[in-house]
């Protein structure tokens, strides 16, 4: 009998090893879509696991940082320059959401979740795996009070360093991917998804169930 494939979504909360255990850290999630290969004629009990897609998300919770005695920007900046740049686009020095961020969402947002990067194995693209993975991640990690955002610019170093035509082609594909998940333009190079709106949740649920372009 031919091998059968099932999929699983695994969540890993990344932590910086050099930071002390009592320090608050940014929530950086690595979410992986894995194919599980099993053969009915094989005596092996454990299926073979093969990573298909990977997403990286940054979670910002300024209220928690302040409650624990940490400066929210310092928490982001300690992780990476990318995280610090996102923070400065969304929150002020006091840790409160900037005016346009508050006004863009249906209910007050206290935290933010950024879809920073999504990668799918070349042989597995255009089968809906990326959409399934991101939809599952957002439905799992974000709530109605979470500002969900993403940027369409490519993060793959091989694309970032390429010429303008290649970068534009990838960015165009990324905007189509975000649009298929229900994201809409928010600000230059940032797209948003409001999970306080039921149609947004329903659209993600459909993508998680059947996949979509990605």
JODATA-V549492 format. One record per pair of residues at least 4 apart in sequence whose ideal C-beta (glycine too) atoms are under 7 Angstrom apart, sorted by sequence separation. I is the first residue (numbers start at 1). J is the second residue. D is the distance in whole Angstrom. If there is no record, write none. Layout:
i:I j:J d:D
i:I j:J d:D
//
This chain:
i:19 j:23 d:5
i:61 j:65 d:6
i:62 j:66 d:6
i:63 j:67 d:6
i:64 j:68 d:6
i:70 j:74 d:6
i:71 j:75 d:7
i:72 j:76 d:7
i:73 j:77 d:6
i:74 j:78 d:6
i:79 j:83 d:4
i:81 j:85 d:6
i:82 j:86 d:7
i:83 j:87 d:6
i:84 j:88 d:7
i:85 j:89 d:7
i:86 j:90 d:6
i:87 j:91 d:6
i:91 j:95 d:6
i:92 j:96 d:5
i:97 j:101 d:4
i:99 j:103 d:6
i:100 j:104 d:6
i:105 j:109 d:5
i:120 j:124 d:6
i:128 j:132 d:6
i:129 j:133 d:6
i:130 j:134 d:6
i:131 j:135 d:6
i:132 j:136 d:6
i:133 j:137 d:6
i:134 j:138 d:6
i:135 j:139 d:6
i:136 j:140 d:6
i:137 j:141 d:6
i:138 j:142 d:5
i:142 j:146 d:4
i:156 j:160 d:7
i:157 j:161 d:6
i:158 j:162 d:7
i:162 j:166 d:4
i:164 j:168 d:6
i:165 j:169 d:6
i:166 j:170 d:7
i:167 j:171 d:6
i:168 j:172 d:6
i:169 j:173 d:7
i:170 j:174 d:6
i:171 j:175 d:6
i:172 j:176 d:7
i:173 j:177 d:6
i:174 j:178 d:6
i:175 j:179 d:6
i:176 j:180 d:6
i:177 j:181 d:7
i:179 j:183 d:6
i:186 j:190 d:5
i:198 j:202 d:6
i:199 j:203 d:6
i:200 j:204 d:7
i:201 j:205 d:6
i:202 j:206 d:7
i:203 j:207 d:7
i:204 j:208 d:6
i:205 j:209 d:6
i:206 j:210 d:6
i:207 j:211 d:7
i:65 j:70 d:5
i:70 j:75 d:5
i:91 j:96 d:7
i:97 j:102 d:5
i:120 j:125 d:5
i:124 j:129 d:5
i:154 j:159 d:4
i:155 j:160 d:7
i:162 j:167 d:6
i:178 j:183 d:4
i:186 j:191 d:6
i:195 j:200 d:5
i:207 j:212 d:5
i:19 j:25 d:6
i:66 j:72 d:7
i:91 j:97 d:6
i:92 j:98 d:6
i:102 j:108 d:7
i:142 j:148 d:5
i:154 j:160 d:6
i:185 j:191 d:6
i:186 j:192 d:4
i:194 j:200 d:6
i:195 j:201 d:6
i:65 j:72 d:4
i:76 j:83 d:4
i:77 j:84 d:4
i:90 j:97 d:6
i:91 j:98 d:7
i:102 j:109 d:7
i:159 j:166 d:6
i:184 j:191 d:6
i:193 j:200 d:6
i:76 j:84 d:5
i:90 j:98 d:6
i:101 j:109 d:7
i:159 j:167 d:6
i:183 j:191 d:4
i:184 j:192 d:6
i:16 j:25 d:6
i:38 j:47 d:4
i:120 j:129 d:5
i:183 j:192 d:6
i:15 j:25 d:6
i:37 j:47 d:6
i:62 j:72 d:4
i:65 j:75 d:5
i:120 j:130 d:5
i:138 j:148 d:6
i:183 j:193 d:5
i:36 j:47 d:4
i:37 j:48 d:4
i:73 j:84 d:7
i:76 j:87 d:4
i:90 j:101 d:6
i:159 j:170 d:5
i:182 j:193 d:6
i:97 j:109 d:6
i:118 j:130 d:5
i:36 j:49 d:6
i:37 j:50 d:6
i:154 j:167 d:6
i:178 j:191 d:5
i:13 j:27 d:6
i:14 j:28 d:4
i:73 j:87 d:6
i:34 j:49 d:5
i:35 j:50 d:5
i:72 j:87 d:7
i:13 j:29 d:6
i:14 j:30 d:6
i:34 j:50 d:7
i:60 j:76 d:7
i:118 j:134 d:6
i:154 j:170 d:4
i:34 j:51 d:6
i:35 j:52 d:5
i:154 j:171 d:6
i:11 j:29 d:6
i:12 j:30 d:5
i:34 j:52 d:6
i:153 j:171 d:6
i:182 j:200 d:5
i:32 j:51 d:6
i:33 j:52 d:5
i:72 j:91 d:6
i:115 j:134 d:6
i:152 j:171 d:5
i:11 j:31 d:6
i:33 j:53 d:4
i:73 j:93 d:7
i:154 j:174 d:7
i:182 j:203 d:4
i:9 j:31 d:6
i:10 j:32 d:5
i:32 j:54 d:5
i:90 j:112 d:5
i:152 j:174 d:4
i:181 j:203 d:7
i:182 j:204 d:7
i:72 j:95 d:4
i:152 j:175 d:5
i:181 j:204 d:7
i:9 j:33 d:6
i:10 j:34 d:6
i:30 j:54 d:7
i:31 j:55 d:5
i:58 j:83 d:5
i:7 j:33 d:6
i:8 j:34 d:5
i:30 j:56 d:6
i:31 j:57 d:7
i:152 j:178 d:6
i:181 j:207 d:6
i:7 j:34 d:7
i:60 j:87 d:6
i:7 j:35 d:6
i:8 j:36 d:6
i:29 j:57 d:5
i:58 j:86 d:6
i:86 j:114 d:5
i:113 j:141 d:6
i:150 j:178 d:6
i:7 j:36 d:7
i:62 j:91 d:6
i:66 j:95 d:6
i:113 j:142 d:5
i:5 j:35 d:5
i:6 j:36 d:4
i:28 j:58 d:6
i:29 j:59 d:7
i:60 j:90 d:7
i:65 j:95 d:7
i:5 j:36 d:7
i:5 j:37 d:6
i:26 j:58 d:6
i:27 j:59 d:3
i:180 j:212 d:5
i:62 j:95 d:3
i:113 j:146 d:5
i:150 j:183 d:6
i:180 j:213 d:5
i:3 j:37 d:5
i:4 j:38 d:6
i:27 j:61 d:7
i:82 j:116 d:7
i:111 j:145 d:7
i:112 j:146 d:7
i:3 j:38 d:7
i:110 j:145 d:5
i:111 j:146 d:5
i:112 j:147 d:4
i:113 j:148 d:5
i:114 j:149 d:5
i:115 j:150 d:4
i:3 j:39 d:5
i:109 j:145 d:6
i:114 j:150 d:7
i:153 j:189 d:6
i:177 j:213 d:6
i:107 j:144 d:6
i:108 j:145 d:7
i:109 j:146 d:6
i:112 j:149 d:6
i:149 j:186 d:6
i:152 j:189 d:7
i:176 j:213 d:7
i:177 j:214 d:5
i:1 j:39 d:7
i:107 j:145 d:6
i:109 j:147 d:4
i:117 j:155 d:4
i:151 j:189 d:5
i:1 j:40 d:4
i:116 j:155 d:7
i:151 j:190 d:6
i:152 j:191 d:7
i:1 j:41 d:6
i:24 j:65 d:5
i:149 j:190 d:5
i:150 j:191 d:5
i:105 j:147 d:6
i:149 j:191 d:7
i:149 j:192 d:5
i:24 j:68 d:5
i:148 j:192 d:7
i:147 j:192 d:7
i:148 j:193 d:4
i:24 j:70 d:4
i:101 j:147 d:6
i:135 j:181 d:6
i:63 j:110 d:6
i:130 j:177 d:7
i:134 j:181 d:6
i:148 j:195 d:6
i:26 j:75 d:5
i:131 j:180 d:6
i:146 j:195 d:6
i:25 j:75 d:7
i:26 j:76 d:6
i:61 j:111 d:5
i:97 j:147 d:7
i:131 j:181 d:6
i:24 j:75 d:6
i:28 j:79 d:6
i:60 j:111 d:6
i:144 j:195 d:6
i:59 j:111 d:7
i:60 j:112 d:4
i:143 j:195 d:7
i:144 j:196 d:4
i:26 j:79 d:4
i:142 j:195 d:5
i:59 j:113 d:5
i:57 j:113 d:6
i:58 j:114 d:4
i:26 j:83 d:6
i:57 j:114 d:6
i:90 j:147 d:7
i:57 j:115 d:6
i:58 j:116 d:6
i:19 j:78 d:7
i:57 j:116 d:6
i:55 j:115 d:7
i:56 j:116 d:5
i:56 j:117 d:4
i:55 j:117 d:7
i:16 j:79 d:7
i:55 j:118 d:5
i:54 j:119 d:5
i:139 j:204 d:5
i:53 j:119 d:7
i:138 j:204 d:6
i:139 j:205 d:7
i:53 j:120 d:4
i:52 j:120 d:7
i:52 j:121 d:6
i:135 j:204 d:4
i:139 j:208 d:6
i:53 j:124 d:7
i:52 j:124 d:5
i:135 j:207 d:4
i:136 j:208 d:5
i:135 j:208 d:4
i:132 j:207 d:6
i:53 j:129 d:5
i:131 j:207 d:5
i:132 j:208 d:6
i:52 j:129 d:5
i:53 j:130 d:5
i:55 j:133 d:5
i:55 j:134 d:6
i:132 j:211 d:4
i:53 j:133 d:5
i:57 j:137 d:6
i:131 j:211 d:5
i:131 j:212 d:4
i:55 j:137 d:6
i:59 j:141 d:7
i:104 j:186 d:6
i:128 j:210 d:7
i:129 j:211 d:6
i:131 j:213 d:6
i:128 j:211 d:2
i:131 j:214 d:4
i:57 j:141 d:7
i:127 j:211 d:7
i:128 j:212 d:5
i:130 j:214 d:3
i:128 j:213 d:7
i:129 j:214 d:7
i:128 j:214 d:6
i:126 j:213 d:7
i:104 j:192 d:6
i:106 j:194 d:6
i:105 j:194 d:5
i:107 j:196 d:5
i:106 j:196 d:4
i:105 j:196 d:6
i:106 j:197 d:6
i:120 j:214 d:7
i:33 j:129 d:6
i:33 j:132 d:7
i:33 j:133 d:4
i:89 j:190 d:7
i:31 j:133 d:6
i:31 j:137 d:5
i:29 j:141 d:6
i:9 j:133 d:7
i:9 j:136 d:5
//
